[in-house]
C-alpha cells in the first residue's frame, strides 16, 4: 500500500527512472545467477576431475577471482535496489567508489606478479589507495551529517 501511495506522488521522469532500475535489477540478477552457476560448475569440475587443491596458488586465484566477480555484481545490484526502494538519486558516489575498490582489489588478487610490470602494480596500488581515501572522506562527511541531524533532533526546542 505504501508503494502505491508513493508511486502516485512521483513525477513522470521519476517513474521512468524506477522502471529502468527495475529492469536493470532484473538483468543484473540474471548475471549473478549465471555467474554463480558458472562458479559452482567450475569448482565442481576442479574437484571432480583434477582433485582441486585450494592451497595451489593458480587455482586459488581463479576461484577467488570468480567469487569476487559475484560479490561485485551483488553490490552493484544492491545499489540499484536502493534507488528503487529508497528515495535516493540514481548515482550513489560512495557505492560507485566501493564497487571500484572491489574491482581493483580483485584485479590485484588475481594479478600474476611474474609477468606484471612493477609500474602497473604501483599504479593499481595508487588508484586503490586514492579511492579508499576518497571513500573514507565521504564516509566521514556523511557520519558528521548524521551526527548533526541526531543532535538537532535530541535538542529540545523552546
C-alpha positions in Angstrom: 0.0 0.0 0.0 2.8 2.4 0.8 4.5 1.8 -2.5 1.3 2.6 -4.5 0.9 5.8 -2.5 4.5 6.8 -3.2 4.1 5.9 -6.9 1.3 8.4 -7.3 3.5 11.2 -6.0 6.4 10.5 -8.4 6.9 12.6 -11.4 6.9 11.0 -14.9 10.6 11.0 -15.0 11.0 9.5 -11.5 8.6 6.7 -12.5 10.7 6.2 -15.7 13.8 6.0 -13.5 12.3 3.5 -11.2 11.1 1.3 -14.1 14.6 1.3 -15.7 16.1 0.5 -12.3 13.7 -2.5 -12.0 14.7 -3.7 -15.5 18.4 -3.3 -14.7 18.0 -5.0 -11.4 16.4 -8.0 -13.2 19.3 -8.2 -15.7 21.9 -7.9 -13.0 20.1 -10.7 -11.1 20.3 -12.9 -14.2 24.0 -12.2 -14.5 24.5 -13.0 -10.8 22.6 -16.3 -11.2 24.6 -17.2 -14.3 28.0 -16.3 -12.7 27.1 -18.3 -9.6 26.2 -21.3 -11.7 29.4 -21.0 -13.6 31.4 -20.6 -10.4 29.7 -23.7 -8.9 30.3 -25.8 -12.1 33.9 -24.7 -12.3 34.5 -25.6 -8.7 32.8 -29.0 -9.1 34.9 -29.7 -12.2 38.1 -28.8 -10.4 37.2 -31.1 -7.5 35.9 -33.9 -9.6 38.4 -34.1 -12.5 41.5 -32.5 -11.1 41.4 -33.1 -7.3 41.3 -29.4 -6.6 43.9 -28.1 -4.1 42.7 -24.8 -2.7 46.2 -24.1 -1.5 47.6 -24.2 -5.0 48.1 -20.6 -6.0 46.7 -20.5 -9.5 43.5 -22.4 -8.5 43.0 -20.1 -5.6 43.4 -17.0 -7.7 40.9 -18.3 -10.3 38.3 -19.3 -7.8 38.7 -16.2 -5.6 38.5 -14.0 -8.7 35.2 -15.6 -9.7 33.9 -15.2 -6.2 34.9 -11.5 -6.3 33.0 -11.0 -9.6 29.8 -12.3 -7.9 30.3 -10.1 -4.9 30.9 -7.0 -7.1 27.7 -7.8 -9.1 25.8 -8.3 -5.8 27.0 -4.9 -4.6 26.0 -3.3 -7.9 22.5 -4.9 -7.7 22.2 -3.7 -4.1 22.9 -0.1 -5.3 20.2 -0.4 -7.9 17.7 -1.8 -5.5 18.4 1.1 -3.1 17.3 3.5 -5.8 14.0 1.6 -6.2 13.2 1.1 -2.5 14.6 4.3 -1.0 14.1 7.7 -2.5 17.7 8.1 -3.4 19.3 9.5 -6.5 20.4 7.3 -9.3 24.2 7.9 -8.8 25.4 7.0 -5.4 29.1 8.1 -5.4 30.0 6.1 -2.3 28.6 2.9 -3.9 30.4 3.6 -7.1 33.7 4.1 -5.2 33.0 0.8 -3.2 32.5 -1.1 -6.4 35.6 0.4 -7.9 37.6 -0.6 -4.8 36.3 -4.1 -5.0 37.1 -4.4 -8.7 40.7 -3.1 -8.3 41.1 -5.4 -5.2 40.0 -8.3 -7.4 42.5 -7.3 -10.1 45.3 -7.2 -7.5 44.4 -10.6 -6.1 44.4 -12.3 -9.5 47.5 -10.4 -10.7 50.4 -12.5 -11.9 53.4 -10.8 -10.4 55.8 -12.8 -12.5 54.6 -11.2 -15.7 53.2 -7.8 -14.5 55.4 -4.8 -14.6 56.2 -3.1 -11.3 54.8 0.2 -12.6 51.5 -1.4 -13.2 51.4 -2.8 -9.7 52.3 0.6 -8.3 49.6 2.3 -10.4 46.9 -0.1 -9.2 48.0 0.4 -5.6 48.0 4.2 -6.0 44.5 4.1 -7.5 43.3 1.8 -4.8 44.7 4.0 -2.1 43.2 7.1 -3.7 39.8 5.5 -4.0 40.0 4.3 -0.4 40.9 7.8 0.8 38.0 9.4 -1.1 35.6 6.8 0.3 36.8 7.4 3.8 36.5 11.2 3.4 32.9 10.8 2.1 32.0 8.4 4.9 33.4 10.9 7.5 31.4 13.7 6.0 28.2 11.6 6.0 28.8 10.4 9.6 29.2 14.1 10.7 25.9 15.0 8.9 24.1 12.1 10.5 25.5 13.0 14.0 24.4 16.7 13.5 21.0 15.5 12.4 20.7 13.2 15.5 22.0 16.0 17.8 19.4 18.5 16.4 16.6 16.0 17.0 17.7 15.5 20.6 17.9 19.2 21.4 14.7 20.4 23.0 13.0 23.3 21.2 11.7 26.2 23.3 
